[in-house]
Amino acid sequence: MIKLKHIRGQIGSESAAGGAVLLIYTGGTIGMKESPSDHALRPFDFSAIMEEVPELRKFSIRIDACTFDPLIDSSDIEPAMWVKLAEIIRDSYDSYDGFVILHGTDTMAYSASTLSFMLENLGKPVIFTGSQLPIDSLRTDGKENLISAVEIAASRESDGSASVPEVCIFFNSLLLRGNRSTKTDAEGFGAFRSPNAGPLARAGITIRYDRDSIRRPPEGPFRIHTALDTRVSILKIHPGITEQVARDILLGSATRAVILETFGCGNAPSRGWFLKTVRESASMGKILLNVTQCNRGTVDMSLYATGRALSEAGVKSGGDITTESALGKLFCLMGEHPGNEAAAALLEKDLRGDISK
């Protein structure tokens, strides 16, 4: 069971003009310190965050914090954590101007993508960040990431609205839309990229927002969707794929949807057994979504014969959606719609800036 430890009013100062930000620490490298005895990385007491990042005192805002107990390694992220995050934001929504979620990098793009679909009519920033090095390391990237994420979470426009009312990832001076992001570097500080959508902001001497690209919430009350159906499999197409492997995934009885990671602009083998298996899967009522393996570009199943064959077999186009975003979108749509036809009808629509129009 996920519990929370609350640390309230420990950072900054109460200010009606400055507002308030809630830090949510789930786990990850940013909250680790090296033990002097054995040099192993261990989480530090998050209530001491001011000792590690004293620069936070300079904000004229109240910064409260809560931590997951136990902390979660990002490799162990499960949908229950996403539900908990959505509930925290819902329950705290009226008390804060923005939220900063500290998270391990390995699955951050999955969490940011899924949460973007779980939060409907979001009017406040939800900024994921973390670090490649522990926050007490001499060359840590954690301090800059955290400080800038807090500033963005608290930022408002001249009319009082949030500067970035979206779920985002801030890393290495770039603010990226969460459901357009993917981790591309395991060693560099620029761990995340958004190949098919430009940054929403760049942090330099000042933070410059690309206001034309930032989405504004539609009219309607903020609400969350916590019914997630995770019966999704991912089939990565590759040379030498066997019929049995394809059948196991495409025809599996426990699967409602399959993401096909295809070549180039949406191509797959033209062998008879493969297309027959795809058609059989579609005839079972399964949702089939075509997502390109390429980091940049879009699925266009009308371009080549192999892509057209997939389309004729019942496969939906994912456009330029990322695999992480496709997974989160399917989880949410299937959780909301018990019928596959209703869920599939929304897949090709841009719901949260997840695909290019």
PyMOL commands that set and color helices and strands:
alter all, ss='L'
color gray80, all
select helices_A, chain A and resi 29-31+46-52+54-58+74-76+79-95+108-118+142-154+178-180+243-250+272-283+305-313+323-336+340-345
alter helices_A, ss='H'
color red, helices_A
select strands_A, chain A and resi 3-12+20-25+32-34+41-43+62-69+98-102+119-120+126-129+167-171+174-177+182-183+192-193+201-203+207-209+223-224+232-236+257-262+287-292+316-317
alter strands_A, ss='S'
color yellow, strands_A
deselect
rebuild
show_as cartoon
